């Protein structure tokens, strides 16, 4: 009798365990299915949402509405963070092919030759330069015929009374730029008259005038007396402001100081607008290069450079021009860069066009830049 009772109790316990197990399994199944539905719904919701560009892309989009919008007053509350690596890829792919048969140009370009022999002993003529560059279009424009260039580049040269230097620059640079497979134009911004020279303001004018011709996305700001000694030093922009003339023969082929951003430098349209371009208040020699470095630093941007072998340059020896004496206000201006950069630059640019000349080798814009207030 006792054995029968014990067996019945064991049987009831086993039945209870089985029932509880089924209940447990049912709860787990319901919970799992419920969470799968939620996950699927969440993923579908994420996929349906429109993508939102980051702050850098919004700035770029808004800056493409024309010169008037680009020269608006910068927002001093905006802090510029270093551009991501993806930004360079976007820049290199920004121009969709217009011919379905053409691919984008390879990177690096295949026709580069490396170190170059640069000499200034024998004069060159404009007719010779034109004859050696038959593929140039009016205004010093060029684009490769067999591929789509990675960037649209405007080269801007501040100028006055340097005709022989300009010949050497055109003689050496046009073949280099064509081997680099750039979609480019050359803009010589000539200061009219004999008043004090203003190099930085001429850079600002070149930026505005170039955009009247074409939707350039990269701007090379170059002195007329600097010639690169290696065509691997590509005249295009990167994800950060780029200083190209790293090792000039005048300075023993070394960088004079790490804060330098003069000679030859490259800025994208977006980078230029972030710093409100160059100051318009550096009349005479000196100060404007240090000012542009400070603008970049205040906006938390970094300078990229080629190495000291690829970045070698020869400078054409010359005496300082008349009306380009050292600027007596440069030190005071540099002390106020942070306070003045948002109101002194691209958004305060005033000038008058005297004439525009379209040569096969360049576009020459002669301008009246005014005179210093002091």
Residue frames as qw, qx, qy, qz and C-alpha x, y, z in Angstrom:
[[0.000, 0.888, 0.460, 0.000, 0.00, 0.00, 0.00],
 [0.305, -0.805, 0.114, 0.496, 2.82, 2.36, 0.95],
 [0.432, -0.140, 0.597, 0.662, 4.66, 1.54, -2.30],
 [0.241, 0.619, 0.657, 0.358, 1.54, 2.28, -4.31],
 [0.120, -0.941, -0.251, 0.193, 1.15, 5.65, -2.57],
 [0.399, -0.603, 0.330, 0.606, 4.81, 6.57, -3.17],
 [0.404, 0.156, 0.676, 0.596, 4.54, 5.67, -6.86],
 [0.122, 0.813, 0.544, 0.165, 1.45, 7.85, -7.26],
 [0.243, -0.894, -0.029, 0.375, 3.22, 10.83, -5.66],
 [0.434, -0.346, 0.517, 0.651, 6.24, 10.44, -7.93],
 [0.334, 0.449, 0.696, 0.449, 3.95, 10.22, -10.95],
 [0.002, 0.926, 0.376, -0.038, 2.19, 13.47, -9.97],
 [0.344, -0.751, 0.207, 0.525, 5.50, 15.25, -9.46],
 [0.437, -0.052, 0.642, 0.628, 6.76, 14.15, -12.90],
 [0.225, 0.692, 0.624, 0.285, 3.54, 15.33, -14.51],
 [0.151, -0.941, -0.168, 0.251, 3.89, 18.73, -12.81],
 [0.425, -0.517, 0.408, 0.621, 7.50, 19.05, -13.99],
 [0.390, 0.265, 0.691, 0.548, 6.49, 18.29, -17.59],
 [0.081, 0.860, 0.493, 0.102, 3.66, 20.84, -17.48],
 [0.270, -0.873, 0.043, 0.404, 5.94, 23.52, -16.03],
 [0.474, -0.243, 0.547, 0.646, 8.53, 22.76, -18.71],
 [0.299, 0.541, 0.651, 0.441, 5.96, 23.25, -21.45],
 [0.086, -0.946, -0.298, 0.092, 4.84, 26.54, -19.89],
 [0.417, -0.674, 0.262, 0.551, 8.47, 27.71, -19.66],
 [0.442, 0.053, 0.636, 0.630, 9.11, 26.80, -23.30],
 [0.179, 0.760, 0.577, 0.241, 5.94, 28.62, -24.37],
 [0.199, -0.932, -0.095, 0.286, 6.95, 31.82, -22.53],
 [0.450, -0.456, 0.451, 0.622, 10.44, 31.73, -24.07],
 [0.393, 0.334, 0.683, 0.517, 9.01, 31.22, -27.56],
 [0.058, 0.897, 0.433, 0.073, 6.57, 34.12, -27.19],
 [0.326, -0.838, 0.101, 0.425, 9.32, 36.40, -25.83],
 [0.485, -0.210, 0.568, 0.631, 11.70, 35.48, -28.65],
 [0.307, 0.542, 0.650, 0.435, 9.11, 36.02, -31.41],
 [0.080, -0.943, -0.300, 0.120, 8.07, 39.34, -29.89],
 [0.355, -0.727, 0.268, 0.523, 11.67, 40.65, -29.89],
 [0.465, 0.077, 0.648, 0.598, 12.30, 39.45, -33.44],
 [0.193, 0.780, 0.547, 0.236, 9.29, 41.47, -34.60],
 [0.213, -0.935, -0.058, 0.277, 10.53, 44.54, -32.75],
 [0.479, -0.445, 0.460, 0.601, 14.05, 44.20, -34.25],
 [0.406, 0.348, 0.665, 0.522, 12.68, 43.77, -37.75],
 [0.051, 0.907, 0.412, 0.076, 10.42, 46.79, -37.33],
 [0.342, -0.825, 0.122, 0.432, 13.33, 48.86, -36.00],
 [0.477, -0.185, 0.574, 0.639, 15.56, 47.91, -38.94],
 [0.289, 0.606, 0.627, 0.396, 12.80, 48.72, -41.40],
 [0.119, -0.952, -0.241, 0.143, 12.29, 52.08, -39.70],
 [0.424, -0.629, 0.319, 0.568, 16.00, 52.87, -39.92],
 [0.445, 0.096, 0.654, 0.604, 16.11, 51.96, -43.60],
 [0.179, 0.765, 0.571, 0.239, 13.13, 54.18, -44.37],
 [0.232, -0.871, -0.118, 0.417, 14.68, 57.30, -42.78],
 [0.546, 0.799, -0.048, 0.247, 16.36, 59.82, -45.15],
 [0.738, -0.088, -0.176, 0.646, 20.11, 60.30, -44.69],
 [0.136, -0.984, -0.091, 0.064, 21.20, 63.57, -43.04],
 [0.644, 0.529, -0.234, 0.501, 24.49, 65.09, -44.24],
 [0.606, -0.441, -0.314, 0.582, 27.05, 66.08, -41.67],
 [0.092, -0.885, -0.129, 0.437, 27.88, 69.69, -40.86],
 [0.298, -0.426, 0.511, 0.685, 30.76, 69.80, -43.35],
 [0.251, 0.302, 0.785, 0.479, 28.60, 68.58, -46.22],
 [0.052, 0.846, 0.519, -0.111, 25.87, 71.09, -45.39],
 [0.184, -0.766, 0.139, 0.600, 28.44, 73.89, -45.53],
 [0.288, -0.159, 0.690, 0.644, 29.64, 72.66, -48.90],
 [0.200, 0.556, 0.766, 0.255, 26.12, 72.45, -50.32],
 [0.021, -0.904, -0.342, 0.255, 25.16, 75.90, -49.16],
 [0.277, -0.653, 0.288, 0.644, 28.40, 77.38, -50.48],
 [0.361, 0.080, 0.723, 0.584, 27.65, 76.34, -54.07],
 [0.230, 0.772, 0.575, -0.142, 24.86, 78.90, -54.55],
 [0.412, 0.790, 0.140, 0.432, 27.12, 81.44, -56.22],
 [0.469, 0.269, -0.307, 0.783, 29.69, 84.05, -55.34],
 [0.280, -0.575, 0.049, -0.768, 27.27, 86.30, -53.51],
 [0.842, -0.465, -0.134, -0.239, 26.18, 83.56, -51.09],
 [0.851, 0.022, -0.299, 0.432, 29.75, 82.36, -50.65],
 [0.326, 0.357, -0.252, 0.838, 30.89, 85.79, -49.54],
 [0.517, -0.713, -0.259, -0.396, 28.32, 86.02, -46.74],
 [0.195, -0.690, 0.520, -0.463, 29.44, 86.67, -43.19],
 [0.550, 0.054, -0.826, 0.116, 30.78, 83.46, -41.55],
 [0.685, -0.634, -0.201, -0.299, 29.13, 82.27, -38.38],
 [0.099, 0.645, -0.632, 0.418, 31.69, 82.83, -35.56],
 [0.703, -0.339, 0.459, -0.425, 29.97, 80.17, -33.45],
 [0.958, 0.246, -0.102, -0.102, 30.81, 77.40, -35.91],
 [0.409, -0.643, 0.633, 0.134, 33.85, 75.35, -34.97],
 [0.740, 0.479, -0.401, -0.249, 35.42, 73.50, -37.86],
 [0.784, -0.368, 0.499, 0.008, 36.57, 69.99, -37.09],
 [0.140, -0.438, 0.757, 0.465, 39.17, 68.17, -39.18],
 [0.720, 0.300, -0.243, -0.577, 37.63, 66.89, -42.39],
 [0.836, -0.148, 0.523, -0.076, 37.23, 63.08, -42.47],
 [0.311, -0.281, 0.755, 0.504, 39.19, 60.97, -44.90],
 [0.416, 0.500, 0.754, 0.096, 35.96, 60.21, -46.77],
 [0.184, 0.868, 0.137, -0.440, 35.75, 63.90, -47.66],
 [0.085, -0.563, 0.606, 0.555, 38.77, 63.59, -49.98],
 [0.293, 0.155, 0.906, 0.265, 37.15, 60.63, -51.73],
 [0.276, 0.759, 0.551, -0.210, 33.99, 62.68, -52.21],
 [0.055, 0.816, -0.196, -0.542, 36.04, 65.53, -53.64],
 [0.166, -0.354, 0.784, 0.482, 37.84, 63.23, -56.08],
 [0.166, 0.303, 0.909, 0.233, 34.53, 61.79, -57.25],
 [0.172, 0.546, 0.403, -0.714, 32.48, 64.97, -57.26],
 [0.357, 0.486, -0.310, -0.734, 32.34, 65.47, -61.03],
 [0.784, 0.193, 0.574, -0.132, 30.20, 62.78, -62.70],
 [0.361, -0.110, 0.669, 0.640, 31.50, 61.60, -66.08],
 [0.464, 0.537, 0.049, -0.703, 29.84, 63.37, -68.99],
 [0.589, 0.415, -0.592, -0.362, 30.95, 60.71, -71.43],
 [0.913, -0.239, 0.202, -0.261, 29.90, 57.17, -70.54],
 [0.895, 0.342, -0.210, 0.197, 32.93, 55.84, -72.42],
 [0.276, 0.633, -0.467, 0.551, 35.43, 57.67, -70.19],
 [0.726, -0.445, -0.462, 0.247, 36.61, 56.40, -66.81],
 [0.312, -0.946, 0.082, 0.029, 38.00, 58.56, -64.06],
 [0.436, 0.714, -0.498, 0.227, 41.68, 59.36, -64.35],
 [0.845, -0.176, -0.441, 0.248, 43.95, 56.99, -62.42],
 [0.276, -0.873, 0.269, -0.298, 45.58, 58.03, -59.17],
 [0.162, -0.677, 0.172, 0.697, 48.52, 58.51, -59.40],
 [0.606, 0.716, -0.091, -0.333, 48.65, 59.71, -63.02],
 [0.936, 0.017, 0.264, 0.230, 50.65, 57.29, -65.19],
 [0.621, 0.669, 0.031, 0.409, 52.67, 59.85, -67.22],
 [0.338, -0.924, 0.179, 0.006, 54.59, 61.45, -64.34],
 [0.733, 0.505, -0.342, 0.302, 58.36, 61.53, -64.78],
 [0.750, -0.458, -0.259, 0.401, 59.55, 62.46, -61.28],
 [0.386, -0.652, 0.040, 0.651, 62.46, 64.89, -60.62],
 [0.506, 0.801, 0.255, 0.194, 62.81, 67.70, -63.16],
 [0.543, -0.079, 0.051, 0.835, 65.69, 69.88, -64.32],
 [0.045, 0.931, 0.362, -0.033, 64.62, 73.50, -63.81],
 [0.529, -0.102, 0.112, 0.835, 66.80, 76.24, -65.34],
 [0.120, 0.904, 0.324, -0.253, 66.29, 79.98, -65.76],
 [0.410, -0.446, 0.349, 0.715, 69.42, 80.84, -67.77],
 [0.134, 0.116, 0.654, 0.735, 67.82, 80.76, -71.24],
 [0.372, 0.244, 0.223, -0.867, 64.81, 83.02, -71.86],
 [0.249, 0.329, 0.894, 0.177, 61.61, 81.57, -73.28],
 [0.192, -0.006, -0.246, -0.950, 59.03, 83.23, -75.51],
 [0.570, 0.197, 0.474, -0.642, 55.26, 83.15, -75.24],
 [0.696, 0.419, -0.338, -0.474, 55.00, 81.88, -78.82],
 [0.333, 0.314, -0.887, 0.064, 57.22, 78.91, -77.94],
 [0.244, 0.011, 0.801, -0.547, 55.09, 78.09, -74.92],
 [0.665, 0.326, 0.150, -0.654, 51.89, 78.29, -76.97],
 [0.622, 0.425, -0.578, -0.315, 53.34, 76.03, -79.67],
 [0.236, 0.229, -0.918, 0.221, 54.40, 73.43, -77.09],
 [0.215, 0.212, 0.784, -0.543, 50.94, 73.34, -75.49],
 [0.222, -0.071, -0.572, -0.786, 48.49, 72.88, -78.38],
 [0.334, -0.417, -0.840, -0.093, 45.82, 71.23, -76.20],
 [0.096, -0.343, -0.462, 0.812, 45.24, 74.33, -74.11],
 [0.097, 0.730, 0.612, 0.288, 41.96, 76.18, -74.57],
 [0.077, 0.662, 0.018, 0.745, 41.39, 79.91, -74.36],
 [0.511, -0.736, 0.096, -0.433, 42.01, 81.28, -70.89],
 [0.072, 0.503, -0.815, 0.278, 44.71, 78.73, -70.00],
 [0.792, -0.115, 0.342, -0.492, 42.13, 75.96, -69.60],
 [0.369, 0.329, -0.851, -0.176, 42.78, 72.25, -69.98],
 [0.780, -0.189, 0.444, -0.399, 41.11, 68.94, -69.27],
 [0.269, -0.266, 0.890, 0.254, 42.30, 65.44, -70.19],
 [0.567, 0.228, -0.396, -0.685, 40.70, 63.88, -73.26],
 [0.565, 0.090, -0.808, -0.142, 40.95, 60.22, -72.30],
 [0.423, -0.343, -0.773, 0.325, 39.62, 60.30, -68.72],
 [0.282, -0.850, -0.266, -0.357, 37.62, 62.38, -66.26],
 [0.259, 0.484, -0.488, 0.679, 39.88, 64.49, -64.03],
 [0.463, -0.372, -0.731, 0.335, 39.65, 63.81, -60.29],
 [0.187, -0.685, -0.365, 0.602, 39.42, 67.51, -59.43],
 [0.317, 0.816, 0.260, 0.408, 38.62, 70.87, -61.03],
 [0.605, -0.451, -0.121, 0.645, 41.52, 73.15, -60.12],
 [0.228, 0.941, 0.078, 0.239, 42.04, 76.90, -60.43],
 [0.691, -0.144, -0.124, 0.698, 45.63, 78.13, -60.13],
 [0.033, -0.974, -0.203, -0.095, 45.70, 81.74, -58.90],
 [0.670, 0.038, -0.060, 0.739, 48.83, 83.90, -59.31],
 [0.107, -0.932, -0.173, 0.301, 49.09, 87.41, -57.77],
 [0.677, 0.263, 0.298, 0.620, 50.96, 89.55, -60.24],
 [0.138, 0.978, 0.055, -0.148, 52.51, 92.88, -61.15],
 [0.230, 0.872, -0.427, -0.063, 55.47, 93.61, -63.43],
 [0.543, -0.406, 0.733, 0.053, 56.80, 90.04, -63.45],
 [0.761, 0.496, -0.135, -0.397, 56.47, 89.17, -67.14],
 [0.405, 0.517, -0.754, -0.002, 59.74, 87.22, -67.42],
 [0.257, -0.179, 0.856, -0.410, 58.90, 85.20, -64.32],
 [0.721, 0.273, 0.328, -0.545, 55.46, 84.44, -65.70],
 [0.653, 0.517, -0.473, -0.287, 56.98, 83.06, -68.90],
 [0.176, 0.347, -0.902, 0.189, 59.10, 80.58, -66.93],
 [0.463, 0.024, 0.684, -0.563, 56.11, 79.63, -64.80],
 [0.765, 0.400, 0.064, -0.501, 53.93, 78.94, -67.84],
 [0.495, 0.543, -0.660, -0.157, 56.76, 77.14, -69.65],
 [0.115, 0.240, -0.928, 0.260, 57.31, 74.64, -66.84],
 [0.390, 0.066, 0.674, -0.624, 53.89, 74.37, -65.19],
 [0.708, 0.286, -0.105, -0.637, 51.59, 73.75, -68.13],
 [0.612, 0.264, -0.733, -0.137, 53.30, 70.46, -69.12],
 [0.054, 0.114, -0.861, 0.492, 53.40, 69.39, -65.45],
 [0.485, 0.142, 0.421, -0.753, 49.72, 70.12, -64.87],
 [0.732, 0.291, -0.333, -0.518, 48.74, 68.25, -68.04],
 [0.461, 0.221, -0.855, 0.091, 50.75, 65.17, -67.00],
 [0.112, -0.001, 0.759, -0.641, 48.94, 65.36, -63.67],
 [0.141, -0.375, -0.831, -0.386, 45.65, 64.99, -65.62],
 [0.009, -0.439, -0.517, 0.735, 43.94, 67.95, -63.97],
 [0.140, 0.750, 0.537, 0.360, 40.90, 69.84, -65.19],
 [0.438, -0.522, -0.196, 0.705, 42.49, 73.22, -64.60],
 [0.288, 0.866, 0.207, 0.353, 42.62, 76.92, -65.44],
 [0.561, -0.124, -0.178, 0.799, 45.36, 79.50, -64.82],
 [0.056, -0.927, -0.328, -0.173, 44.36, 82.93, -63.47],
 [0.497, 0.076, -0.158, 0.850, 46.89, 85.77, -63.36],
 [0.187, -0.883, -0.428, 0.040, 45.47, 88.49, -61.10],
 [0.505, 0.290, 0.000, 0.813, 47.27, 91.68, -62.04],
 [0.225, -0.747, -0.382, 0.495, 47.21, 94.67, -59.66],
 [0.376, 0.759, 0.258, 0.465, 46.70, 97.84, -61.65],
 [0.118, -0.956, 0.074, -0.259, 48.65, 101.02, -60.95],
 [0.543, 0.411, -0.524, 0.512, 51.73, 101.58, -58.82],
 [0.498, -0.642, 0.231, -0.535, 50.26, 101.77, -55.31],
 [0.294, -0.444, 0.808, -0.254, 51.28, 99.39, -52.51],
 [0.494, 0.095, -0.808, -0.308, 50.98, 95.72, -53.51],
 [0.618, -0.218, 0.474, -0.588, 48.39, 93.53, -51.77],
 [0.214, 0.230, -0.926, -0.210, 49.13, 89.87, -52.47],
 [0.141, 0.201, 0.911, -0.331, 46.48, 88.35, -50.19],
 [0.443, 0.513, 0.273, -0.682, 43.69, 90.52, -51.58],
 [0.411, 0.450, -0.585, -0.535, 44.66, 89.44, -55.09],
 [0.043, 0.024, -0.998, 0.028, 44.22, 85.83, -53.96],
 [0.308, 0.418, 0.663, -0.539, 40.69, 86.62, -52.81],
 [0.449, 0.571, -0.134, -0.674, 39.93, 88.32, -56.12],
 [0.241, 0.328, -0.846, -0.345, 41.29, 85.34, -58.03],
 [0.160, 0.171, 0.939, -0.252, 39.00, 83.00, -56.10],
 [0.407, 0.562, 0.412, -0.591, 35.92, 85.07, -57.01],
 [0.392, 0.601, -0.368, -0.592, 36.90, 85.63, -60.65],
 [0.059, 0.222, -0.951, -0.206, 37.75, 81.97, -61.27],
 [0.260, 0.313, 0.864, -0.297, 34.33, 80.85, -60.04],
 [0.443, 0.584, 0.061, -0.678, 32.72, 83.13, -62.60],
 [0.359, 0.470, -0.672, -0.445, 34.22, 80.88, -65.30],
 [0.647, 0.072, -0.750, -0.114, 33.78, 77.38, -63.92],
 [0.772, -0.556, -0.024, -0.308, 32.70, 75.34, -60.93],
 [0.444, 0.464, -0.671, 0.372, 36.20, 74.89, -59.53],
 [0.801, -0.536, -0.229, -0.137, 36.47, 72.86, -56.32],
 [0.779, -0.356, -0.017, 0.515, 40.19, 73.26, -55.57],
 [0.193, 0.970, -0.049, 0.141, 42.27, 76.46, -55.54],
 [0.795, -0.079, -0.058, 0.599, 46.06, 76.61, -55.80],
 [0.058, -0.998, 0.004, 0.039, 47.46, 79.92, -54.55],
 [0.850, 0.009, 0.129, 0.510, 50.92, 80.28, -56.10],
 [0.139, -0.812, 0.214, 0.525, 53.64, 82.89, -56.28],
 [0.706, 0.691, -0.074, -0.137, 54.85, 83.46, -59.84],
 [0.206, 0.759, -0.613, 0.075, 58.52, 82.82, -58.99],
 [0.520, -0.331, 0.759, -0.210, 58.19, 79.25, -57.62],
 [0.693, 0.334, -0.509, -0.386, 58.63, 76.22, -59.90],
 [0.871, -0.303, 0.343, -0.179, 58.21, 72.63, -58.62],
 [0.095, 0.614, -0.762, -0.184, 61.13, 70.25, -59.20],
 [0.106, 0.002, 0.994, 0.005, 59.08, 67.03, -59.17],
 [0.452, -0.114, -0.385, -0.797, 55.80, 66.42, -60.99],
 [0.452, -0.304, -0.834, 0.083, 54.73, 63.94, -58.29],
 [0.044, -0.279, -0.444, 0.851, 53.92, 67.06, -56.27],
 [0.074, 0.522, 0.759, 0.383, 50.31, 67.04, -57.49],
 [0.077, -0.058, 0.079, -0.992, 48.55, 70.41, -57.75],
 [0.497, -0.441, -0.581, -0.470, 45.30, 69.32, -56.17],
 [0.403, -0.537, 0.315, -0.670, 43.55, 69.55, -52.81],
 [0.401, -0.022, -0.897, 0.184, 43.33, 67.07, -49.96],
 [0.465, -0.635, -0.612, -0.078, 41.09, 66.56, -46.94],
 [0.425, -0.751, -0.168, 0.477, 43.14, 69.20, -45.09],
 [0.237, 0.951, -0.149, -0.130, 44.74, 72.44, -46.32],
 [0.911, 0.035, 0.158, 0.378, 47.92, 71.54, -48.19],
 [0.085, -0.894, 0.311, 0.311, 51.23, 73.38, -48.32],
 [0.909, 0.398, 0.074, 0.098, 53.07, 72.35, -51.50],
 [0.455, 0.735, -0.329, 0.380, 56.29, 74.44, -51.55],
 [0.826, -0.553, -0.079, 0.077, 57.94, 72.59, -48.68],
 [0.713, -0.386, 0.246, 0.531, 61.62, 72.74, -49.67],
 [0.416, 0.908, 0.042, 0.037, 62.67, 75.86, -51.63],
 [0.778, 0.257, -0.142, 0.555, 66.26, 76.22, -52.81],
 [0.024, 0.757, -0.141, 0.637, 66.44, 79.71, -51.29],
 [0.603, -0.616, 0.305, -0.405, 66.04, 78.10, -47.84],
 [0.066, -0.473, 0.878, -0.041, 68.46, 75.22, -48.45],
 [0.574, -0.055, -0.719, -0.389, 65.66, 72.86, -49.54],
 [0.267, -0.236, -0.829, 0.432, 64.21, 72.77, -46.04],
 [0.231, -0.783, -0.523, -0.247, 61.10, 74.09, -44.32],
 [0.160, 0.541, -0.274, 0.779, 61.93, 77.52, -42.78],
 [0.228, -0.111, 0.658, -0.709, 59.44, 77.05, -39.93],
 [0.081, 0.252, 0.964, 0.014, 56.51, 74.72, -39.33],
 [0.216, 0.635, 0.520, -0.529, 53.86, 77.48, -39.30],
 [0.053, 0.372, -0.422, -0.825, 54.58, 78.58, -42.86],
 [0.540, 0.472, 0.691, -0.092, 51.74, 78.38, -45.37],
 [0.267, 0.809, -0.120, -0.509, 53.10, 80.65, -48.10],
 [0.170, -0.361, 0.776, 0.489, 54.65, 80.14, -51.52],
 [0.476, -0.010, -0.663, -0.577, 52.31, 77.55, -53.03],
 [0.255, 0.033, 0.810, -0.527, 49.31, 76.25, -51.11],
 [0.302, -0.199, -0.764, -0.533, 46.02, 74.48, -51.82],
 [0.295, 0.137, 0.609, -0.723, 42.55, 74.98, -50.36],
 [0.070, 0.446, 0.852, 0.264, 39.23, 73.47, -51.32],
 [0.179, -0.547, -0.281, -0.768, 36.28, 75.81, -51.74],
 [0.663, -0.626, -0.391, -0.125, 34.98, 74.63, -48.40],
 [0.689, -0.304, -0.233, 0.615, 38.29, 75.14, -46.58],
 [0.239, 0.279, 0.099, 0.925, 38.64, 78.63, -48.06],
 [0.360, -0.604, -0.300, -0.645, 35.17, 79.64, -46.89],
 [0.724, -0.505, -0.434, 0.179, 35.70, 78.18, -43.40],
 [0.548, -0.334, -0.143, 0.753, 38.50, 80.68, -42.79],
 [0.184, 0.910, 0.242, -0.282, 36.80, 83.54, -44.69],
 [0.673, 0.663, 0.003, 0.328, 39.59, 83.50, -47.25],
 [0.601, 0.072, -0.193, 0.772, 42.64, 85.75, -46.89],
 [0.180, -0.735, -0.287, 0.588, 42.86, 89.07, -45.09],
 [0.441, 0.769, 0.282, 0.367, 42.49, 92.16, -47.28],
 [0.224, -0.973, 0.026, -0.045, 44.55, 94.37, -44.97],
 [0.721, -0.406, 0.301, 0.474, 48.15, 93.24, -45.56],
 [0.464, 0.885, -0.016, 0.027, 49.58, 95.97, -47.77],
 [0.090, 0.795, -0.596, 0.067, 53.21, 95.51, -48.75],
 [0.624, 0.265, -0.733, 0.056, 55.50, 92.61, -48.00],
 [0.239, 0.140, -0.834, 0.476, 55.03, 90.19, -45.11],
 [0.324, -0.039, 0.555, -0.765, 52.46, 88.96, -42.62],
 [0.716, 0.113, -0.150, -0.673, 49.71, 87.54, -44.82],
 [0.642, 0.154, -0.749, -0.060, 51.13, 84.00, -44.81],
 [0.148, 0.033, -0.792, 0.591, 51.29, 83.93, -41.01],
 [0.470, 0.053, 0.227, -0.852, 47.77, 85.33, -40.87],
 [0.754, 0.104, -0.431, -0.485, 46.41, 82.52, -43.03],
 [0.473, 0.094, -0.839, 0.251, 48.16, 79.96, -40.83],
 [0.110, 0.007, 0.622, -0.775, 46.53, 81.47, -37.75],
 [0.638, 0.077, -0.081, -0.762, 43.12, 81.33, -39.43],
 [0.715, 0.095, -0.669, -0.179, 43.58, 77.63, -40.10],
 [0.310, 0.067, -0.797, 0.515, 44.75, 77.01, -36.53],
 [0.315, -0.004, 0.388, -0.866, 41.84, 78.94, -35.00],
 [0.765, 0.111, -0.163, -0.614, 39.45, 76.79, -37.04],
 [0.692, -0.300, 0.645, -0.122, 41.21, 73.61, -35.82],
 [0.852, 0.515, -0.057, -0.070, 42.41, 72.63, -39.27],
 [0.699, -0.458, 0.428, 0.345, 45.72, 70.96, -39.99],
 [0.357, 0.763, -0.402, -0.360, 48.33, 71.46, -42.72],
 [0.923, 0.041, 0.353, 0.145, 49.35, 68.52, -44.89],
 [0.104, 0.821, -0.456, -0.327, 52.59, 68.52, -46.88],
 [0.907, 0.337, -0.245, 0.065, 54.53, 66.35, -49.34],
 [0.803, -0.419, 0.041, 0.421, 57.91, 65.15, -48.16],
 [0.151, -0.845, 0.211, 0.467, 60.98, 67.33, -48.59],
 [0.388, -0.146, 0.716, 0.562, 62.08, 65.47, -51.73],
 [0.237, 0.572, 0.718, 0.317, 58.82, 65.63, -53.68],
 [0.063, -0.926, -0.353, 0.120, 58.15, 69.13, -52.33],
 [0.505, -0.325, 0.185, 0.778, 61.31, 70.73, -53.73],
 [0.336, 0.894, 0.296, 0.003, 61.07, 74.08, -55.56],
 [0.519, 0.047, 0.103, 0.847, 63.32, 76.48, -57.38],
 [0.013, 0.876, 0.316, -0.364, 62.77, 80.19, -56.85],
 [0.526, 0.638, 0.156, 0.541, 63.57, 82.70, -59.59],
 [0.474, -0.354, -0.222, 0.775, 66.08, 85.14, -58.09],
 [0.110, 0.726, 0.338, 0.589, 64.81, 88.71, -58.08],
 [0.136, 0.075, -0.383, 0.910, 64.89, 91.95, -56.13],
 [0.065, 0.564, 0.717, -0.405, 61.89, 92.99, -54.10],
 [0.209, 0.633, 0.509, 0.544, 59.43, 95.00, -56.17],
 [0.020, 0.139, -0.162, 0.977, 58.92, 98.69, -55.68],
 [0.553, -0.247, -0.004, -0.796, 55.80, 99.49, -53.67],
 [0.872, -0.213, -0.424, -0.124, 56.13, 96.14, -51.92],
 [0.123, 0.527, -0.603, 0.585, 58.10, 97.32, -48.91],
 [0.282, -0.169, -0.877, 0.350, 57.71, 95.56, -45.53],
 [0.347, -0.658, -0.481, -0.465, 54.27, 96.13, -44.11],
 [0.059, 0.363, -0.507, 0.780, 54.49, 98.39, -41.02],
 [0.626, -0.244, 0.190, -0.716, 51.10, 97.15, -39.76],
 [0.693, 0.091, -0.691, -0.183, 51.69, 93.41, -40.16],
 [0.259, 0.050, -0.815, 0.516, 52.56, 92.79, -36.50],
 [0.340, 0.067, 0.393, -0.852, 49.50, 94.65, -35.24],
 [0.700, 0.121, -0.344, -0.614, 47.29, 92.84, -37.76],
 [0.573, 0.099, -0.812, 0.044, 48.62, 89.46, -36.66],
 [0.022, 0.018, -0.725, 0.688, 47.83, 90.23, -33.04],
 [0.481, 0.198, 0.290, -0.804, 44.18, 90.79, -34.02],
 [0.269, 0.104, -0.824, -0.487, 43.61, 87.87, -36.39],
 [0.085, -0.311, -0.930, 0.178, 41.20, 86.03, -34.11],
 [0.130, 0.561, 0.447, -0.684, 39.11, 89.16, -33.58],
 [0.279, 0.563, -0.200, -0.752, 39.07, 90.27, -37.23],
 [0.124, -0.140, 0.893, 0.410, 39.03, 87.09, -39.35],
 [0.247, 0.490, 0.834, -0.064, 35.24, 86.79, -39.47],
 [0.241, 0.879, 0.292, -0.288, 34.82, 90.30, -40.88],
 [0.074, 0.791, -0.455, -0.402, 38.08, 90.76, -42.83],
 [0.418, -0.150, 0.854, 0.269, 38.37, 88.48, -45.83],
 [0.120, 0.244, 0.810, 0.519, 36.18, 87.06, -48.57],
 [0.046, -0.733, -0.678, 0.014, 33.06, 88.67, -47.12],
 [0.128, -0.856, -0.109, 0.488, 34.59, 92.17, -47.07],
 [0.535, -0.032, 0.497, 0.682, 36.25, 92.07, -50.49],
 [0.318, 0.874, 0.213, -0.301, 35.90, 95.25, -52.57],
 [0.406, -0.300, 0.525, 0.686, 37.64, 95.81, -55.92],
 [0.548, 0.683, 0.062, -0.480, 37.06, 96.98, -59.47],
 [0.770, 0.150, 0.504, 0.362, 37.84, 95.09, -62.66],
 [0.018, 0.674, -0.288, -0.680, 39.90, 97.14, -65.12],
 [0.626, 0.445, -0.448, -0.457, 40.07, 94.53, -67.91],
 [0.809, -0.140, 0.565, -0.073, 40.05, 90.79, -68.56],
 [0.382, 0.604, -0.594, -0.369, 42.32, 89.17, -71.16],
 [0.922, -0.015, 0.361, -0.139, 41.89, 85.60, -72.38],
 [0.208, 0.651, -0.690, -0.240, 45.14, 84.18, -73.75],
 [0.833, 0.113, -0.520, -0.151, 45.77, 80.58, -74.76],
 [0.530, 0.183, -0.682, 0.470, 48.07, 80.28, -71.74],
 [0.197, -0.271, -0.636, 0.695, 46.14, 82.11, -69.02],
 [0.098, -0.834, -0.457, -0.295, 43.28, 84.38, -68.02],
 [0.382, 0.019, -0.270, 0.884, 44.65, 87.74, -66.92],
 [0.215, -0.833, -0.491, -0.136, 42.37, 89.87, -64.75],
 [0.323, 0.242, -0.215, 0.890, 43.64, 93.40, -64.11],
 [0.386, -0.733, -0.559, -0.040, 42.04, 94.96, -61.03],
 [0.004, -0.617, 0.248, -0.747, 42.02, 98.10, -58.94],
 [0.597, -0.302, -0.701, 0.247, 42.43, 96.95, -55.32],
 [0.337, -0.913, -0.172, -0.154, 42.28, 100.40, -53.71],
 [0.363, 0.562, -0.465, 0.580, 44.85, 101.68, -51.27],
 [0.493, -0.252, -0.701, 0.450, 45.72, 101.21, -47.59],
 [0.275, -0.870, -0.370, -0.173, 43.89, 103.25, -44.99],
 [0.580, -0.679, -0.025, 0.449, 47.06, 104.24, -43.12]]
